[in-house]
């Protein structure tokens, strides 16, 4: 289960910025809102998402939302590792592997032999 709070490092990875830049934003009051929990700076996921959505201008909003979803997916993989595969996904992967193997078999059977190629 993912935490509602993000560390400075997690936010920097998600936004692809340095810690000094995040600190500068915080000091200038222009970055995402943050809280001090037991002397540690934390960012709420929901507040970060709201702040990000307000940074978007023009027709870039969908692209930024997709990038944010990808960053979230990537952070989950970095922090928690890959999720277990469902039985349905395993079946899909096996079917794809069998399809590729069948294509390779057909190609091999239809390839000209070395004797006929000469």
N, C-alpha and C positions, 0 to 999 in steps of 0.2 A: 504494500500500500504506500502510495507516495505521500510525502508530507505536504501540508498546506503552505509551509514556509520554505523558502529557498535561501541558500547561503549566498554570500557575495560571489564566491567562485562559480556557483551554478548560474547565477544571473549573468556574470561576465561571459561564460561559455555560450549561453543562449543568445546573448546580444552581440557576441563577438567583439567585445571591447575589453580594455585592460582594467585592472582594479583601480589604478589611479584615475582613469576616466570616470568610472562609476563613483568614486569618492568625490571627484570634482562636481559631477552632476548633483550628488547628494548635498554637498556644501553650498552649491548655488541654487538649490531648490528646483532644479529643472528635470531631474530624473524621476524614476518611479518612486512611489512612497515606500517607506521602510519603517520597521519597528526595531526597538532595542529590547531584546529578550535576554535577561541576565548578562548584560554587557556585550551581547553579540548582536550585530546588525543582521536582520533577516528581512526578506521581501516576501509578501504574500503572493501566491500564484495568481489569484484573481485580480489583485491590484496591478500586478505587472501586465497582465493581459489587457486590462482597461487602459493603462498608460500607453501600451503599444498601439492599441486601436486608435488612440487620439493622435498618434504621431503620423498617421497615414494621410496622404493628400492625394487628390485626383483619382485616377483609375488603378492605382497600385494596391488598393486595399485587399483585393482577393489574393494577389501575389504575396503580400505580406502575411495574410492569414495562413496561407499554405506554408510559407516559410516557418511561421511560428508553430504550426502543427508538426512540421518536420523536426524543428528544434526540440519540441516537447517529446516527440517519439525518440529522438536521439538521446536526450538526457535520461529518459527512462531506461534505455538500453545500457547507457554508461553506468548508471547508478544501480539498477536492479538486475541487469543481465537480460538476455532474451527471454520472452515469455514461452511457456511450454506450448508445443504445437497441438492443436485440436485434432481429433481423429479425422475430421473432414479435411483439414489442411494436409495431413499426412497422406490421405487417399489422393488428394489432388496432386501432390508432389510425386507420389508413386506412379500415377497415371501419366504425368508428364515425362517422367523418366522412362517408362515403358514405351511411350510414343517416340521419344528420341532414339531409344534402342532399336525400335522397329524401323525407323528411317535409316539408321546406320546399317542395319541388316540388309535392307532393300538396296541401298547404294553399293554395298559390298557384293551382293549377288549380281547386280547389273553392271558392275565395273568390268571393262574388258580384261581378259586374262593377259598375262605377259606374252604368251605364245601368239595370240591373235593380234596384239598390238604391234608386233615386230614385222 
